[in-house]
Amino acid sequence: MTAQTPGSVWVIGDLQGCLTPLRALLSQPELAQPDSQFWFAGDLVNRGPDSLGTLRHIIGLGARATSILGNHDLHLLAIAAGFRAPSRSDTLQEILSAPDAPDLIDWLRHRPLLHRAQGHIMVHAGIHPDWTLDQAQALAHEVETALRGPRWREALQGIYGNEPLRWHDTLSGDLRLRVIVNVLTRMRMCTPEGALNFKHKGAPDPTSALQPWFDLPAAAPRNETIVFGHWSTLGLMVRADAICLDTGCVWGRALTALRLQDHHIVRQPCVGGAAHAHDVGSRASR
Ligand SMILES: [Mn+2]
């Protein structure tokens, strides 16, 4: 592609507080167009050097930015809600101590879990193979409604937990929302029957009985491309049906943007996150 498409939409992978690489990426000539739009695949904050600045920067993009919730963003909400304690590797205190913390938390809990436009569906982790895309959108909305309501703290508390590992249409209450959130924000590998597995966090292992969620046969045909992050050990993957954009910026690798219109890729090396490079290959939160 030689010419910049007017009104390009750029989907950007997990930031995790990497503000310096984000600024550098947005300054690259292809992205720095006045009519560019930006989609962020969740995990805006945590583990990186400047979660507060990253959050404020994205809020400052106003209507040009669309962000969805990732597991680290929900973790921040859970700490702000008072029922989870920060872990040693968290870098969220600067947000919680900020004078505008209530506004930042309110902004965050009003973000969607799924964004669908122009033949693409963006989620942080994935969409369960048993779900149609319409169903995924409706299920995400159930959680969004709970998080936006006055009892959002209680709703979020009920969402925390690994069980049940299997989705059933008949699930209700906390357990229903929990599986929806776990699929949309934490899923990587599944059993062939579609049960979630939270232990395998590395790259897909062809010798394992577990399979990446996007390789399980979908119950209904899908004509849209699912764009996701969350899986830095998978890294950049661009297929017609599924695109992963988590290229491990916080682990000292790179930030990746993909232009929705033609799947053109722009990379920004991430040096700012190298302070946390000792965590390379270690567990992601939750
Ligand atoms: Mn994540």
Boltz pocket constraint, residues with backbone or C-beta under 6 A from the ligand:
constraints:
  - pocket:
      binder: B
      contacts: [[A, 43], [A, 70], [A, 71], [A, 72], [A, 124], [A, 185], [A, 229], [A, 230], [A, 231], [A, 284]]
      max_distance: 6.0
